[in-house]
Amino acid sequence: MRQARRAAAICGLVLSVVLAAPFGPAAASATADGSALTLKAIYGPDAVKLDDSLVTKWFEAGKAYRAIEKSATVAGGVDLVRYETASGKRSVLVDASWLVPAGAKVPLQISDYDWSTDRAQVLLFVRAPGARRGNPAGDYWLFDLKTKALHRLGGDAAQYSLLYATFSPDGRRVAYVRGNNLFVETVADGSITQLTQDGGTLILNGRSDVAYEEEFSLGKAFEWSPDSRRIAYWRFDTSGVGTFYLINNTDGIYSKPIPQQYPKPGTTISAVQVGTVSVEGGATTWFAIPGDPRQRYIPRMSWADSSSEVLIQHLNR
């Protein structure tokens, strides 16, 4: 309750400052050209229309930003656009008409995107229809900016079954989770290498269990090495963890139970390991982390400044 009152007070203060600024000369903020910032500049016809933009991201060291916007020319489509920060000049980077897969009649409904380091490829995410906003499962497509070619990642993977697709630092590969196993796919030829083999209902590679997702905000559970040659990842063994049933009341006239391995206080938690594996495949090198795997957590892991060391945070239960 105290936090709620504090948040409300802060919001009220921020709102007061924003509303008061345009009316007091001493308090007025200046725009890029030195003129006073007015309500018209914020809400007028020439203001940046944030409500029309989806998934806005800064780039070019703040000189511009990219956004997903509804297409004005392709029904049901979206464009990936660029705005210059200083001038507001808009340009289309990826037109909705380019995002129609072979044999399809409508363009991809992209929910997110990422750029390769050489800016030659765009990784497009299409979330499953009806899925909650934070759901990471979906289809991932590569779009080649030069050839305008679209390529769906995952080979023969079922629709909307990939998670957390991520470019390697050198842009030559994409790693993702499929069927609770970790895979890498080569951008140039689409060849796929499966890096882990034991993923399944109770073994999760490269993705976290529900407890880690909720308590540590950890969903994507793998990281590329800076040299793009290895991947460090978490492995979760959820066997022995109690089953908690969520109830789905929205997909039909009858509710459905959704089982989740989720520990209650005093019960067994997932046994978690961290290791690294080559992007060419082969055995995983596991780190020796002190403590009982069922009585400790590993909430954070990242590569150090080189590709030869990994930083791991662990704590007892």
Steps between C-alpha positions, in 0.01 A plus 500: 500500500787736588660429160169565325465841675861587413445403133182707486682801648781470247254467210314806627824698522606401146154587364510838674841580351392400148180706514664802661805519273341663191334780702793640697778673301758416765396136511439451128714233335678578176472307176793424269474842334489685832128581500276427797337159523123539474197275533453530123852365446415202723144428386458694176480366144878512452586323825649150501201265505614244752161327506545402135842343556566151629832378646704817468879461531781753498805450277786694339597626848167678538508675165200295386251242613317214333137406549232263377203689356176401331534517124307769319504306171481129590187389682584325825873552450766684697811690389834520675590869490779738600468849648778754527501627856580862424277559198234232537557397138340162433624230263380143444768237561284191443174542312203281591474389136842334532385287794266265315642143513490286187153351458343737751255780430556721803820647647660384823357653815832574666508571873872569545823524303878505528775611264817307413823682579570561130141625451456259210236283670197566717374235743119524517285351776139394439319417823232233495153651447322547830815450709564735792731792430796357691478154344839428335378212282438568134646494151826674413582615148818636345457780249792582271500874435692466173316213332163556677496123573303359795614185680315333788733367769467155654485276194207262547415636845132528583345843457555739792736259678828697519615712792757776556664506155813715526769606252860407574724806550652451152153463343585167334269280710179510699450299820156398627318252722282235343341211692700609807827443313748756374563539126708725273415579139741643245376815331674438167361154419239417766691198632394403853709353782334358812721578800313313777320169479326431831237775506143397569211544737722507811839603359529858372805619309545867417174604666407534865237334712196693621648581842810664351288686247278645771747553784819594308352635174702236316336361187765476231767279657796514261765751393727522196874528560650827368690308229180317387668159540324372815174535687468498878165373623295385797365146528198448727410155636144542630445133589365467852360852503133511596238567234291813529191518278401827337144524369434621145150643490521687170552246219158339506183449694680258737809583701824306450777426753855599401767313698809692608796374702506757780653458849320605815698604811691204640451278195750394233625762255655447157860383485680757285830477315691747283735396223635598160477320168661560162275626221636212292346254749660252737508451875413773747766619746323537836617741768566370851269714713514442877196392697214254469329552161164462675584762763647784294405740224696630199306816410765670283770395253688688230824490304785709634685747281656208311369173359701292746322589825142495624365692798250303711293622795372232737332515839366253751134444544 
